[in-house]
Every structure is written in structure tokens, then in C-alpha cells.
Amino acid sequence: MNTNVRHVGIDDWSIRKRQTYGTIMVDLDSHQTIDLLPSRNEDVVAAWLRKFPNLELVVRDGARFFSNAIAKANANIIQVSDRFHYIKTITHHFRKAIIQALPTRVLTQNVKDESTSGGSVVSKTTSDSWKRKQILISKVIKASHHYSVAKIGRLFNLDPRTVKKYLKGSIYPRQTRTVNQTLLPFAPEIRRLNKLGYSSRFIYDRLVAQGYPRAFRTFRQYKGQFLNKGFAATVSTGITRRSVANLIFRRYQTCKWTKALRTILQRFPTVRTILSLFFDFVILSENYNLSGLDTWLKTAQTLNNAEIDKACAAIRRDYSAIQNSIIFREYTNGPVEGKNTKTKFIKRTMFGRSHFDTLRAKILLLNKI
């Protein structure tokens, strides 16, 4: 074990998921695994870190036990919070804040289909399987005037219990198929190209060029809905609040503000403010803006939102380490995550045949190969 390392990444890894966890230490200069521990206890990790007298900097996630262990081992060690992990924490709280600010389903303006005139508001279509079942039920009811339940079951290849359900009226609720809202704005183009005799693949490629975001398999599944002559001219659309909250998982450069989303953000200015504040934090962290962090925290505090206050508290709790992640931008826990994945892969191949000491020896031996 090399005790002269200066910059390391530290992380926990699951020996037995949700039950037993160990600790892995990786040299950030050579990207080699330094050592493995069968525990992530503060005192155990602190005693282990004292074996490295030249240690200057440690990159970690937001776990308090690692923060406390590093401080116990040597107060002069620079702690760097990994950018991916603290942004993940902020994302969690901001997403909950958006969900709490919106109703379960947000109705937006109707999307008009210019290719038809007139028509009522329709959001679902009756499935073919339901129509077939209705025909079967009517036949069973007619047959009940002449035959027994057992005889009807044999005639229609039904279980007697199913026959009794049909006769009592205990049938399943109407089965419906939801209209694909993503494909709806492209309905006129689908009809036009289909009338000209183009293939599904050709139509799909044309729609993708116009901004259709889904896969070909999804397009082919729902295309038939828009070829029916009786399809409604307008369809009442809505967006779930989780769909709006999931905007924070998109990169702000590629986030497409559709007409429906603009409508929601106009109706709920709090959501617009929360989204803007979140993207400001992402930009701040990507641009390594050290002075902007304090300004951002002051702005976030003015919202008086419980979830955003939790996000701010998480930043203040680990303030110096987050600042160090901006100062020492070249150090991340990326190499540690890679070694962590490799360690767990090797562990699974050895499952049931070896214990921790053998696994540790195997991982350290691989560094020398």
C-alpha cells in the first residue's frame, strides 16, 4: 500500500446492499485503488486515513461520516465535495418544490387539428378488444335462454365463472386507449403523407426533422389513431406535474419550451422562478463562479420555500467543500466511481466463494498487472 499519496477520492461501496458497506480509496493522480475497508465507520476510516501522512486533498460525496472522519484524521486536509453528488442533492429538493407548487394534473389549452372541421373534444378511443367482448357478452346472454351455464361455457370456450359474471352484469370496465399527445400536433402531416402513399419510416423521418422526439416504435404504434376519419378536431390536453418537474433533468441549453409549457409557466410564476433558480445554480457550478454562490443563496432564501430552504441548508452545511470543488476543479470522484463499479463487478463474480480479505487482495493485485 502506497502511503505517499497526496490526492485521493473516497467513497462507500455495498458489500451487501442496504446492509453492509465498505470504503474504497483511489489515488486521483494514478487512478489506482489504494485500499479497501470492510466498514465506513467514522473512527475506522479516520484511523485508516492517518496512515497517509502526505495526504493533502480528499474528494468525497456529501456523506457526513466521511466529512467527520477526514476532520478527525487531519484538520488540515482539504475536503472537496464532488460536483455530481451535490447537484444531485439540489436537484432532489428543487424537483419536490416544483411538484408541491403544481396541482396533480395541469390542463393546458386545446391543441387544434387544422385538417378537420368540427368535431367534439375526444381524449380516448374505444379499443377493439372491448368491442369484441361486448359482442361475446350479448351472445352469452342470448344463449342463456336455451342452455345451461356449463353448456354455454363449452360453446364459447369460457370458464363457467366467467359466464356467470357476464350473466350477472359483473363485467370489466370499459377499456380505452389514450391518444398520443406528443404525436397530436403532427396529425395533419401524417394524414397528408399517408394519403400520398409514403411508408411509415418515411413519414417518421419527416416528423423527426420537424421536432418529433419519440422512437419509431412508438410512432408506428399510435399512427393509426390519426388516420381515422372520425378523429376529433380538438383534444383536451394536460401535463402531469411530474412531467413539468422533470424539466430540471434536461440540460438548460436544450430545454424546449413548448406552447403548453409556456402556458403553465405563465399560470404558475412560482414554478418559473424555481426552474430559473435551479438552472442558475447549474450554470454557476459549470462556470466555476465562486463569488456567485453567496448571491445565489441569498436569492434562494427570499422564496421562503421549505424544499429550497433544505437545499440551501445542504449547501451551507458543506459550504467549504463545495467552494473547494470550484477552486480545485480538476479533482472529481469520477475515477472512484469507475473503480467502485469494477470492485462490485468482481465481488459479484466471487459471490458465495470468497470473503472480504480475498476480494481486497484480488483488487490490490490487479493494480500491479
TIRO-474756 format. One record per residue (C-alpha): z, x, y; chain; residue in one letter. Coordinates in Angstrom, 3 decimals, padded with zeros to 6 digits. Example, Ala and Ser with C-alpha at 12.3 -4.5 7.8 and 13.67 -1.06 7.14 Angstrom:
BEGIN
007.800; 012.300; -004.500; A; A
007.140; 013.670; -001.060; A; S
***
This chain:
BEGIN
000.000; 000.000; 000.000; A; M
-001.086; 001.444; 003.355; A; N
001.862; 001.371; 005.811; A; T
-000.097; 002.864; 008.722; A; N
-001.975; -000.313; 009.649; A; V
-001.881; -001.388; 013.295; A; R
-003.685; -004.749; 013.489; A; H
-003.154; -007.341; 010.777; A; V
-003.759; -011.013; 010.070; A; G
-001.141; -013.029; 008.238; A; I
-001.437; -016.423; 006.561; A; D
000.094; -018.520; 003.803; A; D
-001.734; -019.468; 000.616; A; W
-000.944; -022.007; -002.075; A; S
000.313; -020.625; -005.352; A; I
000.854; -024.223; -006.449; A; R
-000.493; -026.734; -003.943; A; K
002.165; -028.646; -001.952; A; R
004.927; -026.971; -003.963; A; Q
004.862; -023.161; -003.845; A; T
003.311; -020.990; -001.144; A; Y
002.913; -017.258; -000.755; A; G
001.909; -014.931; 002.100; A; T
-001.166; -012.725; 002.433; A; I
-001.572; -009.798; 004.819; A; M
-005.025; -008.430; 005.750; A; V
-005.949; -005.329; 007.747; A; D
-008.154; -006.605; 010.596; A; L
-009.775; -003.188; 011.091; A; D
-010.852; -002.555; 007.478; A; S
-010.811; -006.236; 006.318; A; H
-008.857; -005.213; 003.210; A; Q
-005.961; -007.121; 001.661; A; T
-002.784; -005.106; 002.272; A; I
-000.309; -007.062; 000.177; A; D
000.667; -010.441; -001.270; A; L
004.091; -012.077; -001.266; A; L
005.255; -014.912; -003.550; A; P
007.065; -016.591; -000.614; A; S
006.659; -017.477; 003.059; A; R
010.374; -017.500; 003.827; A; N
011.153; -016.078; 007.309; A; E
013.633; -013.438; 006.119; A; D
011.418; -012.335; 003.235; A; V
008.366; -011.996; 005.495; A; V
010.402; -010.205; 008.199; A; A
011.755; -007.681; 005.693; A; A
008.232; -007.112; 004.436; A; W
006.844; -006.531; 007.952; A; L
009.475; -003.863; 008.655; A; R
007.724; -001.695; 006.069; A; K
004.892; -001.204; 008.595; A; F
006.324; 000.928; 011.427; A; P
002.948; 001.338; 013.193; A; N
002.258; -002.371; 013.378; A; L
001.149; -003.341; 016.917; A; E
-000.553; -006.737; 016.663; A; L
-000.393; -009.704; 014.280; A; V
-002.803; -012.666; 014.260; A; V
-001.362; -015.865; 012.786; A; R
-001.677; -019.656; 012.851; A; D
000.812; -021.939; 014.609; A; G
003.442; -021.893; 011.836; A; A
006.899; -021.325; 013.304; A; R
008.182; -019.466; 010.238; A; F
005.584; -016.725; 010.806; A; F
006.354; -016.580; 014.524; A; S
010.085; -016.242; 013.847; A; N
009.529; -013.700; 011.055; A; A
007.426; -011.432; 013.305; A; I
010.027; -011.651; 016.081; A; A
012.800; -010.754; 013.610; A; K
010.849; -007.800; 012.253; A; A
009.979; -006.273; 015.634; A; N
010.123; -007.971; 019.027; A; A
007.511; -005.546; 020.400; A; N
004.756; -006.719; 018.048; A; I
002.041; -008.633; 019.926; A; I
001.575; -012.087; 018.408; A; Q
-001.898; -013.640; 018.679; A; V
-002.437; -017.318; 017.872; A; S
-005.697; -017.887; 016.028; A; D
-008.085; -019.918; 018.201; A; R
-009.333; -022.159; 015.380; A; F
-005.822; -023.288; 014.459; A; H
-004.519; -024.138; 017.915; A; Y
-007.714; -026.008; 018.824; A; I
-007.304; -027.960; 015.575; A; K
-003.798; -028.973; 016.679; A; T
-005.019; -030.027; 020.136; A; I
-007.901; -031.969; 018.552; A; T
-005.496; -033.917; 016.327; A; H
-003.385; -035.118; 019.281; A; H
-006.350; -035.926; 021.536; A; F
-008.049; -037.931; 018.783; A; R
-004.905; -040.021; 018.317; A; K
-004.708; -040.544; 022.090; A; A
-008.271; -041.950; 022.146; A; I
-007.607; -044.245; 019.163; A; I
-004.476; -045.628; 020.815; A; Q
-006.363; -046.286; 024.071; A; A
-009.002; -048.494; 022.403; A; L
-008.982; -051.814; 020.510; A; P
-009.831; -051.748; 016.802; A; T
-013.481; -052.609; 017.433; A; R
-015.176; -052.282; 020.796; A; V
-018.016; -054.754; 021.384; A; L
-020.961; -053.431; 023.349; A; T
-024.000; -055.105; 024.887; A; Q
-026.554; -056.678; 022.558; A; N
-029.458; -054.459; 021.574; A; V
-032.707; -056.310; 022.219; A; K
-035.651; -056.218; 019.846; A; D
-038.781; -056.463; 022.004; A; E
-041.119; -057.069; 019.026; A; S
-039.973; -060.672; 018.500; A; T
-039.411; -063.608; 020.773; A; S
-036.484; -065.937; 020.458; A; G
-034.079; -065.867; 017.539; A; G
-030.343; -066.142; 017.151; A; S
-027.682; -063.482; 017.023; A; V
-027.520; -062.159; 013.460; A; V
-025.394; -059.272; 012.204; A; S
-025.689; -059.660; 008.428; A; K
-028.233; -060.771; 005.851; A; T
-027.638; -062.565; 002.572; A; T
-028.040; -060.300; -000.439; A; S
-030.465; -061.111; -003.284; A; D
-027.660; -060.828; -005.855; A; S
-025.766; -063.653; -004.115; A; W
-028.852; -065.892; -004.213; A; K
-029.280; -065.230; -007.951; A; R
-025.625; -066.032; -008.562; A; K
-025.930; -069.363; -006.717; A; Q
-028.861; -070.353; -008.945; A; I
-026.894; -069.389; -012.052; A; L
-023.854; -071.403; -010.944; A; I
-025.952; -074.506; -010.363; A; S
-027.449; -074.157; -013.887; A; K
-023.968; -073.778; -015.399; A; V
-022.754; -076.924; -013.606; A; I
-025.755; -078.937; -014.866; A; K
-025.263; -077.661; -018.422; A; A
-021.581; -078.670; -018.356; A; S
-022.628; -082.343; -018.537; A; H
-024.047; -081.789; -022.019; A; H
-022.450; -078.685; -023.566; A; Y
-019.023; -077.147; -024.139; A; S
-017.780; -074.034; -022.306; A; V
-018.394; -071.864; -025.389; A; A
-021.944; -073.194; -025.773; A; K
-022.704; -072.562; -022.061; A; I
-021.393; -069.029; -022.403; A; G
-023.772; -068.368; -025.287; A; R
-026.701; -069.948; -023.436; A; L
-026.306; -067.864; -020.283; A; F
-024.657; -064.795; -021.832; A; N
-021.432; -065.345; -019.883; A; L
-017.795; -064.911; -020.758; A; D
-016.063; -068.319; -021.218; A; P
-013.565; -067.354; -018.490; A; R
-016.459; -066.803; -016.070; A; T
-017.920; -070.188; -016.987; A; V
-014.559; -071.851; -016.227; A; K
-014.462; -070.082; -012.836; A; K
-017.903; -071.388; -011.976; A; Y
-016.992; -074.924; -013.031; A; L
-013.727; -074.882; -011.055; A; K
-015.441; -073.531; -007.948; A; G
-013.473; -070.266; -008.139; A; S
-016.401; -068.094; -007.179; A; I
-016.574; -064.866; -005.311; A; Y
-017.004; -064.948; -001.509; A; P
-020.460; -064.656; -000.041; A; R
-021.836; -061.134; -000.402; A; Q
-023.517; -059.814; 002.715; A; T
-025.351; -056.669; 003.657; A; R
-024.663; -055.159; 007.060; A; T
-027.622; -054.470; 009.302; A; V
-028.004; -050.746; 010.005; A; N
-027.130; -050.453; 013.689; A; Q
-028.397; -046.865; 014.008; A; T
-031.878; -047.935; 012.925; A; L
-031.926; -051.083; 015.052; A; L
-033.391; -049.558; 018.280; A; P
-036.343; -048.248; 016.248; A; F
-037.222; -051.655; 014.719; A; A
-040.366; -052.245; 016.862; A; P
-041.732; -048.809; 015.955; A; E
-041.002; -049.370; 012.258; A; I
-042.940; -052.640; 012.275; A; R
-045.854; -051.164; 014.208; A; R
-046.292; -048.124; 011.940; A; L
-045.768; -050.147; 008.773; A; N
-048.482; -052.599; 009.882; A; K
-050.868; -049.658; 010.327; A; L
-050.217; -048.655; 006.710; A; G
-048.234; -045.432; 007.209; A; Y
-045.895; -044.192; 004.452; A; S
-042.107; -044.283; 004.695; A; S
-041.970; -040.499; 005.031; A; R
-044.448; -040.521; 007.925; A; F
-042.511; -043.307; 009.705; A; I
-039.241; -041.438; 009.150; A; Y
-040.627; -038.214; 010.630; A; D
-041.823; -040.125; 013.700; A; R
-038.385; -041.702; 014.184; A; L
-036.617; -038.345; 013.811; A; V
-038.838; -036.979; 016.601; A; A
-037.648; -039.925; 018.732; A; Q
-033.973; -039.191; 018.046; A; G
-033.106; -040.997; 014.786; A; Y
-030.150; -038.964; 013.357; A; P
-029.774; -040.176; 009.769; A; R
-031.181; -038.903; 006.461; A; A
-034.419; -040.105; 004.861; A; F
-032.496; -041.721; 002.011; A; R
-030.569; -043.918; 004.480; A; T
-033.770; -044.819; 006.344; A; F
-035.543; -045.835; 003.134; A; R
-032.556; -047.939; 002.065; A; Q
-032.467; -050.021; 005.261; A; Y
-036.111; -050.009; 006.361; A; K
-036.874; -053.304; 004.607; A; G
-034.375; -055.181; 006.787; A; Q
-036.608; -054.697; 009.825; A; F
-039.843; -055.772; 008.138; A; L
-038.727; -059.387; 007.609; A; N
-040.496; -061.871; 009.864; A; K
-037.344; -063.856; 010.438; A; G
-035.287; -060.921; 011.664; A; F
-033.315; -061.842; 014.793; A; A
-034.354; -060.759; 018.259; A; A
-030.869; -059.644; 019.235; A; T
-027.999; -058.235; 017.227; A; V
-024.447; -058.074; 018.487; A; S
-023.296; -054.501; 018.088; A; T
-019.897; -052.885; 018.092; A; G
-018.375; -049.448; 017.650; A; I
-015.097; -048.727; 015.910; A; T
-012.541; -046.789; 017.901; A; R
-012.546; -044.076; 015.254; A; R
-016.254; -043.516; 015.893; A; S
-015.522; -043.035; 019.587; A; V
-012.571; -040.752; 018.813; A; A
-014.766; -038.641; 016.535; A; N
-016.814; -037.600; 019.577; A; L
-014.340; -034.768; 020.018; A; I
-015.614; -033.206; 016.794; A; F
-019.064; -032.771; 018.348; A; R
-019.942; -029.789; 020.461; A; R
-019.898; -030.792; 024.097; A; Y
-023.392; -029.289; 024.669; A; Q
-024.969; -031.578; 022.023; A; T
-022.888; -034.721; 022.540; A; C
-025.378; -037.567; 023.114; A; K
-024.071; -040.240; 025.464; A; W
-025.897; -043.330; 024.212; A; T
-026.058; -046.585; 026.151; A; K
-023.294; -048.064; 024.002; A; A
-021.003; -045.083; 024.568; A; L
-021.621; -045.129; 028.316; A; R
-020.646; -048.800; 028.329; A; T
-017.393; -048.040; 026.518; A; I
-016.528; -045.138; 028.820; A; L
-017.116; -047.374; 031.847; A; Q
-014.876; -050.108; 030.434; A; R
-012.152; -047.654; 029.382; A; F
-011.860; -044.920; 032.047; A; P
-008.768; -043.519; 030.297; A; T
-010.914; -042.597; 027.282; A; V
-013.430; -040.893; 029.569; A; R
-010.621; -038.875; 031.182; A; T
-009.182; -037.860; 027.787; A; I
-012.592; -036.750; 026.489; A; L
-013.322; -034.751; 029.662; A; S
-009.917; -033.083; 029.483; A; L
-010.453; -032.129; 025.837; A; F
-013.873; -030.607; 026.461; A; F
-012.416; -028.720; 029.446; A; D
-009.926; -027.105; 027.077; A; F
-012.680; -026.156; 024.594; A; V
-014.754; -024.600; 027.390; A; I
-011.681; -022.800; 028.714; A; L
-010.924; -021.263; 025.314; A; S
-014.573; -020.305; 024.682; A; E
-014.874; -018.631; 028.091; A; N
-011.504; -016.856; 027.703; A; Y
-010.283; -018.275; 031.010; A; N
-006.705; -017.023; 031.212; A; L
-005.869; -018.429; 034.652; A; S
-007.367; -021.834; 033.841; A; G
-004.795; -022.570; 031.123; A; L
-001.973; -023.269; 033.602; A; D
-004.217; -025.521; 035.700; A; T
-005.281; -027.425; 032.605; A; W
-001.662; -028.002; 031.538; A; L
-000.775; -029.404; 034.987; A; K
-003.762; -031.766; 034.884; A; T
-002.937; -032.933; 031.353; A; A
000.661; -033.651; 032.310; A; Q
-000.412; -036.104; 035.031; A; T
-001.871; -038.509; 032.409; A; L
001.606; -039.402; 031.091; A; N
000.182; -039.915; 027.592; A; N
002.564; -039.380; 024.648; A; A
-000.001; -037.711; 022.366; A; E
-001.372; -035.446; 025.105; A; I
002.207; -034.506; 026.009; A; D
002.656; -033.425; 022.363; A; K
-000.476; -031.281; 022.632; A; A
000.860; -029.681; 025.830; A; C
004.232; -029.090; 024.162; A; A
002.483; -027.314; 021.260; A; A
000.668; -025.060; 023.744; A; I
003.842; -024.261; 025.713; A; R
005.755; -023.578; 022.505; A; R
003.213; -020.905; 021.571; A; D
002.128; -020.081; 025.125; A; Y
002.252; -016.277; 024.995; A; S
000.430; -016.121; 021.637; A; A
-002.328; -018.428; 022.934; A; I
-002.666; -016.285; 026.049; A; Q
-002.915; -013.212; 023.810; A; N
-005.752; -014.899; 021.906; A; S
-007.642; -014.950; 025.207; A; I
-006.733; -011.362; 026.080; A; I
-007.342; -009.900; 022.598; A; F
-010.431; -011.995; 021.891; A; R
-011.807; -009.572; 019.289; A; E
-008.992; -010.397; 016.832; A; Y
-009.079; -013.629; 014.797; A; T
-007.863; -014.829; 011.424; A; N
-011.410; -015.166; 010.098; A; G
-011.125; -012.173; 007.714; A; P
-007.783; -013.519; 006.478; A; V
-009.247; -016.934; 005.674; A; E
-012.032; -015.255; 003.701; A; G
-009.568; -013.162; 001.674; A; K
-007.382; -016.228; 001.249; A; N
-010.260; -018.168; -000.297; A; T
-011.088; -015.256; -002.595; A; K
-007.449; -014.945; -003.670; A; T
-007.227; -018.635; -004.586; A; K
-010.524; -018.426; -006.469; A; F
-009.219; -015.525; -008.583; A; I
-005.936; -017.374; -009.067; A; K
-007.752; -020.411; -010.479; A; R
-009.722; -018.269; -012.938; A; T
-006.404; -016.848; -014.185; A; M
-004.621; -020.209; -014.325; A; F
-002.205; -020.511; -017.232; A; G
-002.707; -016.919; -018.419; A; R
-001.020; -014.659; -015.851; A; S
001.852; -014.661; -013.363; A; H
002.068; -013.595; -009.714; A; F
002.587; -009.869; -010.337; A; D
-000.633; -009.670; -012.357; A; T
-002.541; -011.562; -009.658; A; L
-001.190; -009.258; -006.935; A; R
-002.121; -006.150; -008.926; A; A
-005.631; -007.505; -009.524; A; K
-006.209; -008.321; -005.816; A; I
-004.987; -004.906; -004.643; A; L
-007.043; -003.166; -007.324; A; L
-010.192; -004.932; -006.104; A; L
-009.754; -003.207; -002.707; A; N
-010.338; 000.157; -004.366; A; K
-013.548; -000.840; -006.107; A; I
***
